[in-house]
Amino acid sequence: MTEQYGIVGGTAREISASVENGVASGALRPGATLPPVRRLAETLGVSAGTVAAAYKELRGRGVVVTLGRGGTVIASAPVVTSRRPPRVPGGLRDLAGGHPDPAFLPVLTPPARVRPVPGSHRAAPRLAPLEEAARAWFARDSVPTDSVTFAHGALDCIARLLSTELRPGDAVAVEDPGFHHLLDLVPALGLRMLPVVVDDEGIRPDALRTALRSGARALVCSPRGQSPYGARFTPKRRDQLLSVLGDFPEVLVVEDDHNADISGADAVCLASGGLPHWAQVRTVSKHLGIDLRWAALACDPATLARHDGRLLLTSGWVSHILQATVAGLLTDPAVTRLVAEAAATYAARREALAGALGGHGIGSHGASGLNLWVPVRDESAVVNGLRSKGWWTAAGTRFRIASPPAVRITTATLAPGEAERLAQDFADVLAESQAVYGG
């Protein structure tokens, strides 16, 4: 409770620093309610305006959120703390992480010899062979390639795009349920999230229009392999979304196609629809290896200029050693065959569990990608019940804003022979929870 932590300070900066210290030390936990402005002002002997300014600063930095009548509370993932995934307890089958099967990742082969660089790479930040490979990768799926650049991973790229395009307090339309790291990133940038409902075909046009009418200045979405829901755009849905976006030409549309080569779905992209203000981000960590923190970005010229201008002022460029490694993998026929085998295997494993769950009357979502999203009534009961049976799964709460409860199960390493046992255990856990909670 906040009463157990004494906020101190005589200025807005001192008060906000005191709250941040409480969050960083763990004394103020996510969800803890801060005192009302006037009450804290009386306690500290300062004006209400001073406290209001401190709370505004904390909101801008993603430390707190305001819930209307619910007051000001510590954010679910405040930026002054580090929310790492919990360790997997010993003896449990890990189906929670969303990671690929290491058996389908190639062995990395960095350049054997790297000559010293006389200066920096700022004048020529992109290696020509990798830029050529990236352009071919996008062009294969009809994504325009007039403006292509690199970044240090998808979230690094998206953060730079949003921070150069938007200002603190602006709103971003995001998928709900959606990628939990993105849901943490947006408020950390001082931006507001407007949730857009997802179904098996991706974000819903009616929900998108509502978010855009509510003032969203950017949209971040996944065209396929969406995490955690597994949604993928169909041609019809893509056309519907483009029709909605046509009424809001000033909105930046960012597609995160992180599962491009192993999603098990065709490329149906908004980026190919002639939008005036767009970007598509692709990464290789899911199909080539997690150590390859590299992303390719295709976008309109203005967006590229803003992204690269900010990159130039910060890290400058992506390591050329990393670029050479990625270029070698993207152009290696043996790696291409391995990735194709991985895509087919992931689809078979995902469909095997979906079928096994369906055989027990349990519905799930996972039209593409590495996960299944299974709606439940009580996430904690299901996650803990499956844990007692040897399975480690992810509660859906970290992926949700307003969407109903569910659990996410990563199927990338789940052999089809294991699917029936997991489905039976899932059915048993649901039956047990219904008995406890009255059906």
C-alpha positions as CSV (number, residue, x, y, z in Angstrom):
1,M,0.0,0.0,0.0
2,T,1.2,3.6,-0.7
3,E,0.7,4.4,3.0
4,Q,3.7,2.2,3.8
5,Y,5.9,4.4,1.5
6,G,6.3,8.0,2.5
7,I,6.5,10.2,-0.6
8,V,8.7,13.2,0.1
9,G,9.7,16.4,-1.7
10,G,9.1,20.1,-1.9
11,T,9.2,20.6,-5.6
12,A,7.6,18.7,-8.5
13,R,11.0,17.2,-9.5
14,E,11.7,16.1,-5.9
15,I,8.3,14.5,-5.6
16,S,8.5,12.6,-8.9
17,A,12.0,11.4,-7.9
18,S,10.7,10.1,-4.6
19,V,8.0,8.1,-6.4
20,E,10.6,6.7,-8.8
21,N,12.8,5.7,-6.0
22,G,9.9,3.9,-4.4
23,V,9.2,2.1,-7.6
24,A,12.8,1.2,-8.2
25,S,13.2,-0.2,-4.7
26,G,10.1,-2.2,-4.9
27,A,8.3,-0.3,-2.1
28,L,5.7,0.9,-4.7
29,R,4.5,-2.1,-6.7
30,P,2.7,-2.1,-10.1
31,G,-0.9,-1.2,-9.5
32,A,-0.3,0.7,-6.2
33,T,-2.5,3.8,-6.0
34,L,-0.8,7.1,-5.3
35,P,-2.5,9.6,-2.9
36,P,-4.9,12.1,-4.5
37,V,-3.3,15.3,-5.5
38,R,-4.8,17.5,-2.8
39,R,-4.2,15.0,0.0
40,L,-0.5,14.6,-0.9
41,A,-0.2,18.4,-1.3
42,E,-1.5,18.9,2.3
43,T,0.8,16.2,3.6
44,L,3.9,17.7,2.0
45,G,2.9,21.3,2.6
46,V,3.1,22.2,-1.1
47,S,0.5,23.5,-3.6
48,A,-1.8,21.1,-5.5
49,G,-0.3,22.4,-8.7
50,T,3.2,21.2,-7.6
51,V,1.9,17.6,-7.0
52,A,-0.1,17.7,-10.2
53,A,3.1,18.7,-12.1
54,A,5.0,15.8,-10.5
55,Y,2.3,13.3,-11.5
56,K,2.3,14.7,-15.0
57,E,6.0,14.2,-15.3
58,L,5.7,10.6,-14.0
59,R,3.0,9.9,-16.6
60,G,5.1,11.3,-19.3
61,R,7.9,9.0,-18.4
62,G,5.7,5.9,-18.2
63,V,6.1,5.4,-14.4
64,V,2.4,5.9,-13.6
65,V,-1.0,5.9,-15.4
66,T,-4.2,7.6,-14.6
67,L,-7.4,5.6,-14.4
68,G,-10.0,8.3,-14.1
69,R,-11.9,7.7,-10.9
70,G,-9.4,4.9,-10.2
71,G,-6.8,7.5,-9.5
72,T,-3.1,7.6,-10.4
73,V,-1.4,4.2,-10.1
74,I,2.0,2.7,-10.7
75,A,2.2,1.4,-14.3
76,S,2.1,-2.4,-14.8
77,A,5.7,-2.2,-16.2
78,P,7.2,1.1,-15.0
79,V,10.2,2.2,-16.9
80,V,12.4,2.6,-13.8
81,T,12.2,-1.2,-13.2
82,S,13.2,-4.2,-15.3
83,R,10.4,-6.7,-15.9
84,R,12.2,-9.9,-16.8
85,P,10.3,-13.1,-17.6
86,P,10.2,-15.4,-14.6
87,R,12.6,-18.3,-14.4
88,V,11.2,-21.6,-15.5
89,P,11.0,-23.9,-12.5
90,G,13.0,-27.1,-12.8
91,G,11.3,-30.1,-14.2
92,L,8.6,-28.2,-16.2
93,R,8.1,-28.3,-19.9
94,D,8.6,-24.7,-21.1
95,L,5.8,-23.6,-23.4
96,A,5.7,-20.0,-22.3
97,G,8.5,-18.1,-24.0
98,G,7.5,-17.7,-27.6
99,H,10.9,-18.9,-28.8
100,P,11.8,-20.9,-31.9
101,D,13.1,-24.5,-31.8
102,P,16.9,-24.3,-31.7
103,A,17.0,-27.4,-33.9
104,F,15.8,-25.2,-36.8
105,L,18.3,-22.3,-36.2
106,P,21.5,-22.3,-38.3
107,V,25.0,-22.2,-36.8
108,L,26.2,-18.6,-36.9
109,T,29.3,-17.9,-39.0
110,P,30.7,-14.4,-38.4
111,P,33.4,-13.2,-40.7
112,A,36.7,-15.0,-39.9
113,R,38.8,-11.9,-40.3
114,V,37.8,-8.3,-39.6
115,R,40.1,-5.5,-40.7
116,P,40.4,-2.4,-38.5
117,V,38.1,0.5,-39.5
118,P,39.9,3.8,-40.3
119,G,37.3,6.0,-38.6
120,S,33.6,5.2,-38.5
121,H,30.8,3.8,-40.7
122,R,28.6,6.8,-40.4
123,A,29.2,7.7,-44.1
124,A,28.3,4.2,-45.3
125,P,26.2,2.6,-42.6
126,R,24.8,-0.3,-44.6
127,L,26.8,-3.1,-46.3
128,A,25.8,-3.3,-50.0
129,P,25.3,-7.2,-50.0
130,L,22.9,-7.0,-47.0
131,E,21.0,-4.0,-48.4
132,E,20.5,-5.9,-51.7
133,A,19.3,-9.0,-49.8
134,A,16.9,-6.9,-47.7
135,R,15.5,-5.3,-50.8
136,A,14.9,-8.7,-52.4
137,W,13.3,-9.9,-49.1
138,F,10.8,-7.1,-49.1
139,A,10.2,-7.1,-52.9
140,R,9.3,-10.8,-52.8
141,D,6.2,-9.8,-50.9
142,S,5.4,-6.7,-52.9
143,V,6.6,-4.3,-50.2
144,P,8.1,-1.1,-51.9
145,T,11.8,-1.0,-51.6
146,D,12.6,2.6,-52.6
147,S,13.6,3.5,-49.0
148,V,15.3,0.7,-47.0
149,T,17.5,1.0,-43.9
150,F,18.6,-1.0,-40.8
151,A,18.1,-1.0,-37.1
152,H,19.0,-3.0,-34.0
153,G,15.9,-5.1,-33.8
154,A,12.2,-4.5,-34.1
155,L,11.5,-2.7,-30.8
156,D,14.6,-0.5,-31.3
157,C,13.2,0.5,-34.7
158,I,9.6,1.0,-33.6
159,A,10.7,3.1,-30.6
160,R,12.7,5.3,-32.9
161,L,9.8,5.7,-35.4
162,L,7.3,6.6,-32.7
163,S,9.6,8.9,-30.8
164,T,10.4,10.9,-34.0
165,E,6.8,11.0,-35.2
166,L,4.9,11.6,-32.0
167,R,5.1,13.7,-28.8
168,P,4.5,12.7,-25.2
169,G,0.8,12.4,-24.6
170,D,0.0,11.4,-28.2
171,A,-2.0,8.1,-28.8
172,V,-0.9,4.9,-30.5
173,A,-3.4,2.3,-31.7
174,V,-2.1,-1.2,-30.7
175,E,-3.4,-4.7,-31.0
176,D,-5.3,-6.2,-28.1
177,P,-4.2,-8.8,-27.2
178,G,-0.8,-7.8,-28.4
179,F,3.0,-8.2,-28.0
180,H,3.7,-7.5,-24.4
181,H,7.0,-5.8,-24.9
182,L,5.3,-3.3,-27.2
183,L,2.6,-2.7,-24.6
184,D,5.4,-1.9,-22.2
185,L,7.3,0.3,-24.7
186,V,4.5,2.6,-25.7
187,P,3.8,4.1,-22.2
188,A,7.6,4.1,-21.5
189,L,7.8,6.6,-24.4
190,G,5.2,8.8,-22.7
191,L,2.5,7.8,-25.2
192,R,-1.1,6.6,-24.7
193,M,-2.3,3.3,-26.0
194,L,-5.7,2.9,-27.7
195,P,-6.5,-0.9,-27.9
196,V,-7.7,-2.4,-31.2
197,V,-9.5,-5.7,-31.0
198,V,-7.9,-8.6,-32.8
199,D,-9.6,-11.7,-34.3
200,D,-8.1,-14.5,-36.5
201,E,-7.8,-12.1,-39.5
202,G,-5.9,-9.4,-37.5
203,I,-7.1,-6.1,-36.2
204,R,-10.8,-5.4,-36.8
205,P,-11.7,-2.5,-39.1
206,D,-14.4,-1.1,-36.8
207,A,-12.1,-1.1,-33.8
208,L,-9.4,0.6,-35.8
209,R,-11.7,3.3,-37.0
210,T,-12.8,3.9,-33.4
211,A,-9.1,4.3,-32.3
212,L,-8.3,6.6,-35.2
213,R,-11.4,8.8,-34.5
214,S,-10.2,8.9,-30.9
215,G,-7.0,10.6,-32.0
216,A,-4.4,7.8,-32.6
217,R,-1.5,9.3,-34.5
218,A,0.1,5.9,-35.2
219,L,-0.8,2.3,-35.6
220,V,1.5,-0.6,-34.8
221,C,0.3,-4.1,-36.0
222,S,1.4,-7.5,-37.2
223,P,0.3,-8.7,-40.6
224,R,1.0,-12.4,-39.7
225,G,2.4,-14.5,-36.9
226,Q,0.8,-12.0,-34.5
227,S,1.7,-12.6,-30.9
228,P,0.0,-13.8,-28.9
229,Y,-3.2,-14.4,-30.9
230,G,-1.7,-15.9,-34.1
231,A,-3.7,-13.7,-36.4
232,R,-2.9,-13.1,-40.0
233,F,-4.3,-10.6,-42.5
234,T,-6.5,-12.0,-45.3
235,P,-6.8,-10.1,-48.6
236,K,-10.3,-9.1,-47.7
237,R,-9.3,-7.8,-44.2
238,R,-6.3,-6.0,-45.7
239,D,-8.5,-4.1,-48.1
240,Q,-11.0,-3.2,-45.3
241,L,-8.2,-1.8,-43.2
242,L,-6.7,0.2,-46.1
243,S,-10.2,1.7,-46.7
244,V,-10.3,2.8,-43.1
245,L,-6.8,4.2,-43.1
246,G,-7.6,6.1,-46.3
247,D,-9.6,8.5,-44.2
248,F,-6.6,9.2,-41.9
249,P,-3.7,9.8,-44.3
250,E,-1.6,11.5,-41.6
251,V,-1.4,8.4,-39.4
252,L,1.9,6.5,-39.4
253,V,1.2,2.8,-40.0
254,V,3.9,0.5,-38.7
255,E,3.8,-3.3,-39.5
256,D,5.9,-5.6,-37.4
257,D,6.5,-8.6,-39.7
258,H,8.9,-10.3,-37.2
259,N,7.7,-13.9,-38.2
260,A,7.9,-13.3,-41.9
261,D,9.6,-16.5,-43.0
262,I,8.2,-18.9,-40.4
263,S,4.7,-17.6,-39.8
264,G,3.0,-20.2,-41.9
265,A,1.0,-17.5,-43.7
266,D,1.2,-15.7,-47.0
267,A,2.4,-12.1,-47.0
268,V,-0.7,-9.8,-47.0
269,C,0.6,-6.5,-46.1
270,L,-0.7,-3.0,-45.6
271,A,2.7,-1.8,-46.7
272,S,1.9,-2.8,-50.3
273,G,-1.4,-0.8,-50.3
274,G,-0.1,2.6,-51.3
275,L,-0.2,4.3,-47.9
276,P,1.4,7.8,-47.7
277,H,3.0,7.3,-44.3
278,W,4.1,3.7,-43.6
279,A,6.8,1.4,-42.4
280,Q,7.4,-2.3,-42.3
281,V,9.9,-3.9,-39.9
282,R,11.4,-7.4,-40.4
283,T,13.8,-9.2,-38.1
284,V,15.7,-12.5,-38.2
285,S,15.9,-13.5,-34.6
286,K,13.0,-16.0,-34.8
287,H,14.3,-17.9,-37.8
288,L,18.1,-17.3,-37.9
289,G,19.0,-16.7,-34.2
290,I,18.4,-14.5,-31.2
291,D,22.0,-13.1,-31.2
292,L,21.2,-11.4,-34.5
293,R,19.8,-8.1,-33.2
294,W,19.2,-6.7,-36.6
295,A,16.1,-5.4,-38.4
296,A,15.4,-4.3,-41.9
297,L,13.0,-1.3,-42.4
298,A,11.2,-0.4,-45.6
299,C,9.2,2.8,-45.4
300,D,8.3,6.1,-47.1
301,P,11.1,8.6,-47.7
302,A,10.1,11.0,-44.9
303,T,9.9,8.2,-42.4
304,L,13.3,6.9,-43.4
305,A,14.9,10.4,-43.1
306,R,13.5,10.8,-39.5
307,H,14.6,7.3,-38.5
308,D,18.1,7.5,-39.9
309,G,18.5,11.1,-38.6
310,R,17.9,9.9,-35.0
311,L,20.0,6.7,-35.6
312,L,22.9,8.9,-36.8
313,L,22.8,10.9,-33.5
314,T,22.7,7.8,-31.3
315,S,24.3,4.5,-32.2
316,G,25.2,5.7,-35.7
317,W,25.0,2.4,-37.5
318,V,24.5,-1.4,-37.0
319,S,27.7,-3.4,-36.6
320,H,29.1,-4.3,-39.9
321,I,30.3,-7.6,-38.4
322,L,26.6,-8.4,-37.6
323,Q,25.5,-7.2,-41.0
324,A,28.0,-9.5,-42.8
325,T,26.8,-12.4,-40.7
326,V,23.2,-11.8,-41.6
327,A,24.0,-11.3,-45.2
328,G,25.7,-14.6,-45.4
329,L,22.8,-16.4,-43.8
330,L,20.1,-14.7,-46.0
331,T,21.9,-15.8,-49.2
332,D,22.8,-19.3,-48.1
333,P,20.7,-21.9,-49.9
334,A,21.2,-24.5,-47.1
335,V,19.8,-22.0,-44.6
336,T,16.9,-21.2,-46.8
337,R,16.0,-24.9,-46.9
338,L,16.3,-25.1,-43.1
339,V,14.0,-22.1,-42.7
340,A,11.4,-23.6,-45.0
341,E,11.5,-26.9,-43.0
342,A,11.1,-24.9,-39.8
343,A,8.0,-23.1,-41.2
344,A,6.3,-26.4,-42.2
345,T,7.2,-28.0,-38.8
346,Y,5.9,-25.1,-36.8
347,A,2.6,-25.1,-38.7
348,A,2.2,-28.9,-38.1
349,R,2.9,-28.5,-34.4
350,R,0.6,-25.6,-33.9
351,E,-2.2,-27.4,-35.8
352,A,-1.7,-30.6,-33.8
353,L,-2.3,-28.9,-30.5
354,A,-5.2,-26.9,-31.8
355,G,-6.8,-30.1,-33.1
356,A,-6.1,-32.0,-29.8
357,L,-7.7,-29.2,-27.8
358,G,-10.6,-29.0,-30.2
359,G,-11.2,-32.7,-29.6
360,H,-11.8,-31.9,-25.9
361,G,-14.1,-29.0,-26.8
362,I,-11.5,-26.4,-26.1
363,G,-11.4,-23.5,-28.6
364,S,-8.1,-21.8,-29.5
365,H,-6.7,-19.2,-31.9
366,G,-3.5,-19.6,-33.9
367,A,-3.9,-19.2,-37.6
368,S,-0.1,-18.5,-37.9
369,G,3.0,-18.1,-35.9
370,L,4.5,-20.0,-33.0
371,N,1.8,-19.8,-30.4
372,L,-1.8,-20.7,-29.6
373,W,-4.1,-18.3,-27.7
374,V,-6.6,-20.3,-25.6
375,P,-9.5,-18.3,-24.0
376,V,-10.2,-19.3,-20.3
377,R,-12.2,-17.9,-17.5
378,D,-9.4,-17.9,-14.8
379,E,-5.9,-17.5,-16.1
380,S,-4.2,-18.2,-12.8
381,A,-6.2,-21.3,-12.1
382,V,-5.3,-22.7,-15.6
383,V,-1.6,-21.7,-15.4
384,N,-1.1,-23.1,-11.9
385,G,-3.1,-26.2,-12.8
386,L,-1.0,-27.0,-15.8
387,R,2.1,-26.3,-13.7
388,S,1.1,-29.0,-11.3
389,K,1.0,-31.3,-14.3
390,G,4.4,-30.4,-15.6
391,W,3.6,-27.7,-18.1
392,W,4.9,-24.0,-18.0
393,T,2.6,-21.7,-19.9
394,A,2.0,-17.9,-20.0
395,A,-0.9,-16.2,-18.4
396,G,-2.5,-13.9,-20.9
397,T,-2.7,-10.8,-18.6
398,R,0.7,-9.5,-19.7
399,F,-0.6,-9.4,-23.4
400,R,-4.0,-7.8,-22.7
401,I,-5.4,-4.3,-22.3
402,A,-9.2,-4.9,-22.3
403,S,-9.6,-8.2,-24.1
404,P,-10.9,-11.3,-22.3
405,P,-8.6,-13.7,-20.3
406,A,-6.6,-16.4,-22.0
407,V,-3.3,-18.3,-21.8
408,R,-0.6,-18.4,-24.4
409,I,1.0,-21.7,-25.3
410,T,4.2,-21.7,-27.5
411,T,4.0,-24.7,-29.8
412,A,7.4,-24.3,-31.5
413,T,9.0,-27.2,-29.6
414,L,5.9,-29.2,-28.9
415,A,6.1,-32.5,-30.8
416,P,2.7,-33.7,-32.2
417,G,2.9,-36.7,-29.9
418,E,2.9,-34.5,-26.9
419,A,-0.2,-32.5,-28.0
420,E,-2.8,-35.0,-26.9
421,R,-1.3,-35.3,-23.4
422,L,-1.2,-31.5,-23.0
423,A,-4.8,-31.2,-24.3
424,Q,-6.0,-33.9,-21.8
425,D,-4.2,-32.1,-19.0
426,F,-5.8,-28.8,-20.1
427,A,-9.2,-30.4,-20.1
428,D,-8.7,-31.8,-16.7
429,V,-7.5,-28.5,-15.3
430,L,-10.6,-26.7,-16.7
431,A,-12.9,-29.3,-15.2
432,E,-11.2,-28.9,-11.8
433,S,-11.5,-25.1,-11.9
434,Q,-15.1,-25.3,-12.9
435,A,-15.8,-27.5,-9.9
436,V,-14.0,-25.1,-7.6
437,Y,-15.7,-22.0,-9.0
438,G,-19.2,-23.4,-9.5
439,G,-19.2,-24.1,-13.3
